[in-house]
């Protein structure tokens, strides 16, 4: 699985676990711009680490908890297009 796909799936998984219905709600909780919307739509390839940290804060988890998931076991980095 590509890294961006694994991150998207993990965000959706955390949204479901936390009963958060929309990406905009995560964006508001995280206090970040529309970068997350663009990422989830595939318009942005990867998120900055500090953006991901804010997303983790929105879910009230640590960064290591985000990546401590089977989705990231065999993840691959997509090469620049």
C-alpha angles and dihedrals in degrees: 000000000000117000095241091051092050091050092049092049091048092052091050090048091052091047090055092046090051095041092240109155105194142037087231089061090054090047091053094046091048094046092228134134127254090287089106092054090050091047094049090050091050094247090118118047101208139004125238113251093242090054090052089049090056090049089053089051089054088056091043093239135120121251092249089056090056092057096036091092135106090245089076098048097098100014120155129205114237113232121234112276 
